[in-house]
């Protein structure tokens, strides 16, 4: 007969400082990269092109381009807000977990 081994689950450890650092990394790296992309899209010669800037052979593009850039600008703005919110929530999570750990000591 094979004897079953009793295995205890590994001890889980949470690092509030690591969570806080992750939130700061999201804010410092991800949000910065999104802002750089936003600046490119909103830059001269990208966002402000008009239908007359396209040749006659690209007339469908002249109609679609302003719509596409507006969509990209709105989408990137939403991504930036989401990343900023996530960074803030990670900071709050770290603080809440640290307070819970201190209360349980």
Secondary structure, 3 states (H helix, E strand, C coil): CCCCCCCCCCCCCCCHHHHHHHHHHHHHHHHHHHHHHHHHHCCCCCCCCCHHHCCHHHHHHHHHHHHHHHHHHHHHHHHHHHHHHHHHHHHHHHHHHHHHHHHCC
